[in-house]
Amino acid sequence: MSIVIPAHNQLDYCRQCVSSLLENTDWPHTLILVDNGSTDGVGDFFDAIPGAVVVHSAKNLGFAAGVNLGLRHAEDHILLLNSDTIVPRQWLSRLLAVLLDDPSRGAVGPVSNYVSGIQQIETPPLTSTDEINRLSDGLYARKGTSVRATQRLVGFCMLVRDEVFQRIGPLDERFGIGNCEDDDYCFRILRDGYRCCVAEGCFVFHYGNRTFQSLGVIDESFSKLCDENRTMLGEKWTEEELRPVSESIALAAMEANDAGDFAEGVRLMKEAISLGPRVARNYAALGEMLWQNAAREKALVYFRKAASLAPGDGALRKRAMDAAMQLGVSVQDGADT
């Protein structure tokens, strides 16, 4: 197990992060610390950590390139961790339990107080390590090793299976100082047939955006950076490139629905549709989920959309017509959602 922590300045946060990690990491690991052009003493602090592998860069290379410096020294499963995090007791064993429980899981991330997407949870103000530990233990008592599949894990804390890293390689450095390199990496994992999952019972505290703030990348400049990197992500991942990613999420959606979690199945199928907006069978599958759960008017919308996307598919056309007849409405098979 290799834990890679890149940092550009922010010495106080680095101290908190590394201190919590040394105290609370209950799994054998190699700690790889990347001083990414720091000027405030972070490099000296990293050099003083016993047993750590420390890599220095004379300048700030950006998040992805900084991580990649550390990845050159990494072995086995890989944990990417931001320097503005605090890890509670048993955090790593809880993440690993989820990753190793299913060989199809290529990457796993925790929930947090400061993160985007489905990894975000509501927490009270957390002002001490004791409070963080209590929240973490209570969450694990409720959620255990339960998981949610996702198209996206945020790179503030992401555990990657060893064979996945060997197949996929390092982060894409074109995303500069940060943003969307984690989306890109998850797409690559999903395209290769693995799953990305949120470990609902594992919590990691995150201050959030501390490096961006230290660089003055806030407000309008931060929004501009996000927009530019999202554009780059869209140019890299064309609709055709995203098709296998969409199919992977759709499979997870159907499995969730079959397991009795209708809401999760719908959420994931909508993710699949957002990634593959012209994949007819995803609309048809979502229609079936809705139909089976008594949301039949909504189901008909999706049946019609599927038929309109694949006009030569007689089965899809027939399903839309049959649904319309059962509902006693006009037989249309080309309506949009």
N, C-alpha and C positions, 0 to 999 in steps of 0.2 A: 504494500500500500504506500502510495506517495501522495503527500499533501503539498500542493503548490500555492504559495501566497505571494502575489506580486504587490509591490507598494511603491508609490511615488509620494515621498514626504508623509506628513500626518503621523509623526512619531508617537504621539499619545495614543492614537487609535491602534497603531501597530503593537504597542506595549500591551494594551488590553486584550487584543486578539491573541497574540502569542502566549500571554500568560494564561488565558482561559484554555487555550489548546493544550498547553503542557500539563495543566492541572486536570483536565477533564477528558482527554482522549484515551479511551480504554481499548486500544487496538494497536498492535505493532505497526509502526509506520516510519517512513523517511520524510523528514520535514525539509522542503525545498523553498528557500526564501529568495525572492528576486527584488533586489534594490534597483528600481527602475528610474535611475537618474535622480535620486533623492539628494537634497542639500541640507537637510535639517537634522542629520544624525541617525537616520534610519539605517544606513549602511553599517555604521559602527555597532548599532544595537543588534542587527542581524548577525554580524560577525561574532558577537559575544554569546550567542545561543549555543549551548553544548550539543554537539552531534548533528547540527543542522548543515545542510548543503546550501551555501550562499552563493548567489550569482549577482554580479554587479554590472550595470550598464552605465556608461558615462552620461547618457541622456535619456529622457523619457521617450520610450519607443511606442507608447500606447498600450492599452490593456492586452490586446491579443498578442502582440509581439513580446510583451513582457512575460505573459504566461508561457509563450512558446520557448523562451529562454530556459524557464524552469522545466518544461516538459522534456527537454533534451536529456535531463538527468533522471527522469521518472521511470519507474518500473511497476508492474502489477496494476491493480486498479488505481485510478487517479482521482483525487479530490481537488477541485479548484475552489479556492476560498478567498473572498475579499478581505482586505486588511482592516476594514471597519466593521467587523463582525465580532460577536462574543458567543462562544460555543458552550452549551451547558453540559452537564455530566451525561455520559452514555450517548452523546449525540452521534458519534461515528458508528458504534455498534448498531444503533437503531437504523441508520441509513443503510448500512451493509446488509442487515437482515432483510430489508426490502429488496435490495438489488439482487442478492443471492437466492432469494426465494423462487425466482422465475428466470430461467436462462434467456428469455426473450427480452428482458429489461436491459436496455443498453445504457441508460442514464437515469439517475434518481436525484431529486432535490427535496429539501425540507420546506416546511411552511415558515413564515416569518411575520414580524410586525411591520417590516418595511420592504415591500416587494410588489411587483405588478402581477396581474393575472390571478389564477386560482391558488397560487401559493400564499397570497395575502390572507391573514386572519386578523380578526379584531382582538386586541389585547388591552389590558389596562396599562397605564404608564409604568414602565419598567426602569427602576432607578438603581438597582443593585444586582449583583450576581445571585444573591439568594432569591430575589423575586424572579429572575430569569429561570433559575433551576426549579422553583416551585411550579411556575407555569409549564415548563417543559415536562416535568414529571406528571402533572395533572393531565396534560394533553395526551401523553403516551398511555396513561391509565384508561383514557376514554377511547382512543383511536387505535392503539397498538400498531400493528404492521399494515393497516389498511392503506390502500393506494387509490389514486385517481390517474388515469391516463391523460396525457396532454400532448399538444403539438409543440409546446414551448416550455422550457425550464430556464429560469433566470440564472445567469452565470455567477451570481454572488456566492453560491455554494452549490456545486454540482459534482456528483460522484459518477464517474464514467467507468464502465466495465473494461477490463484489460484488453480483451479481444476486439472490442469496439474501437478503442484508441489505436490499436495496431492496424486495423483496417482503414480507419478514417483519417488518422493523423492529427496534426495540430490545428489550431484556430486559424481562420482566414485573417491575415494581417491588414487587408485592404480596408477594414472597418475602423482603422485609426485609433484614436484615443479611447473609443468605446461606444457601445450601443449596436445591437443587432448581430454581433458576432456569436452570441449565444443562440439566437433564433436560427442563424445559419447552421450552427453545429447540430442543433436538434433536428433540423430538416435533413441533414446528412445522415444522422443516426436512423431516422425513420425511413429514409430512402433505402437504407441497407437492410431493412426488415426487422429492426429492433424497436423496442418501445421506450418512450420517455414517460416517467411516472413521478407523481408527487407523493412523498411519504407523509401521510396525514398525521402520523403520530410523532414526527420528529420536528423539533423547533430549533431554529438558529436565530439569534438576535442580530439585527442589522441596523446600523446607524443610517446608512444610505447616502450615496452621492458625495461622499466626503472628498474624494480626489477631484471630481468635477468642480466642486466648490472652491477647492484650493487653487485650481487653474483658472478660476473666474468664469467657468462655463456654467452659467446659471440663466434662468429666465429665458429671454429671447435667444441667446446664443446656444443654450441647451436645446431649446425647441428646434432651432435651425440644424444643429448636429443630428438630432433624432430624425428630422425630415430627410436630410441628406443620406443618412445611413439606411433609412427605410427605402428610399429610392434605389440605392445600390443593391439592397436585398432583393427588391422586385425585379431589377434588371438581371440579376444572377439567377433567380428562381422564376423562370417563365412558367406559364400554365402547364406546359408539357413536362417540365422538370418536376413540378409539384404533384403531378398525377400519382406517382407511387407513394408520396407522402400522404396525400388525400386517401388513398386506398388503405394505408396502414391505420389511419385514424378511424376510417369507416369500419374496419374490422373490429377495432376496440369498442366502437359504439355498439355494434351488434352483439358483441360478447356481454357488454354491460346490460343491455336490454334483456338478453336471454337469461342473465343471472337475476333478473327481477328489478334492476335499477333503471326504471323507465326514464327518469329525469336525467340521469347521467348518460344514458344512451342518446337521448335527444341532444344534450349539450355537445357530445362528441360528434354526432352526425352533422350538426350545424357547423362545427369546426371543419369537418371533412368537406362540406359544401363550400365553405369560404376558401379553402385551398384548391378545390377542384370545381369551380362554378359551372362547368359544362359536363360533369360526369353524371349522366342520367340515372344510373343505378343508385347513386347516393340519395337523390330526391325520392326515388321509388322506395328505398329502404326506410327513409324517414317517414314517408307516407304510411307504410305498413305499421311502424311503431305507433304512430298517432291513431291509426284506424283501430288497432288492437286495444288501445287505451281510451276509446270512446271520444276521441277528438276527430270525428269523421269529416266535418267540414274542412278543417285544416288539412287533413290527410288528402282530401281531393285536390287541393291546391298543388300539393307536391306530386301527386300522381299525374296531373295535367302537365306540370313542368317537366317531369321525366319524359312523358310522351312527346312533348314539343321538342325536346333536345335530341330525341332519337326517333324521328318520324317513321323510320323503316322498321322499327321494333314492334311487331304485332302484339307481343305479350304486354308491353307497356301501354300500348294504345287500348287494348282490351281491358286492362286493369282500371284505367281511368274511366272508360265507358261504363264498366260494371259498377264502379263506385258511384258515379253520377246517377245511374238508374236506381240504385238502392236508396240514394238520398232524395230521389224524385226531383232532380234538377236537370237543367238543360245539358245535353251530352256534348260537351266541348272537350277537346283533347289538346288544345294548343294555347291555353291561357298561361300567362306568366304568373310567378309568385308575387 
